Amino acid sequence: FFQYTFPDKPAMILKTKHGHLDFSSRAYVMGIVNITPDSFYDGGRYESLSNAVERGIQLAGDGADLLDIGGESTRPGADAVPAGEELNRVIPVIQELRKKLAIPISVDTRKAEVARAGLEAGADLINDISGLMHDPDMVRVACGHACPVIVMHMQGHPKTMQDNPVYEDVIAEIKRYFVERSRTLQNDGIASSDILIDPGIGFGKRLQDNLRILNELESFSELG
C-alpha cells in the first residue's frame, strides 16, 4: 500500500540551505514565532519587528534547531489574512533573522506569494497547513526553489474546522491522506525526501482524535 510512494529505506536526512537535519539520530526542536494579533498562544506578543526578531534569536539561543515564522493565525475560528498584510508581517522578520542566525527557517503560509517572498528573504522550507492545496501556485513555488515542504492534515478550514469534525478511524484516514498527497506532490516534481508530514493535532480534530494521534504518533513513521 505504501510502497508506491515511499522507498523501503527512506532517507532520514533533511537537506536545507542552512544545515542538514538527521532525523535518524534524534528529534529536533522547532521554535515558533507568530507575528499575529490573534494566535492561540502568543498572539500580539511579537507583532513588532524588533520583538519578533528578538524572540527568534532567543529561541535559537535556547536550543531551537529551526524556526517557523508565520503571519496568519490558523487557530480555530481565525479569519483569513490578506496576502499584503501577511507579507508585511513576516518578510522583514525573516530577512533580519537570516542576517543573525544560520539555522533553517520555515515560512508558515498557505499563500504562494508569501512562500516565494519568504524563500527569497532567506527561508529554507515551506510549512503549509493546507498541504499545498489552498493555493494552486504553491507547488510551483516549492519546485522552483527545490525546497522541503511540511504537509499538514486538516479537516476543513481554520474558520470552521472545529465545528463538527468526524472520523471513523482518524489514524487510518490521516495516513491515507498522506499517501495520496505525497503521490500527487511527487508526480508534480517534489522529491520524496523533501516531504515532511504533520498530522495536524488540533486542526479539525476532536479531543479523542488528538489523544489518539499523540498515543500512536510513532505509527506514522512507516510512511517514510
Secondary structure, DSSP 8 states (H G I E B T S, - for coil): --TTTS-SS---EEEETTEEEETTT----EEEEE-SSS-TTTTTTS-SHHHHHHHHHHHHHTT-SEEEEESS--STT-----HHHHHHHHHHHHHHHHHH--S-EEEE-S-HHHHHHHHHHT--EEEETTSS-SSTTHHHHHHHHT--EEEE--SS-TTTTTSS---SSHHHHHHHHHHHHHHHHHHTT--GGGEEEE--TTSS--HHHHHHHHHTGGGGGGG-
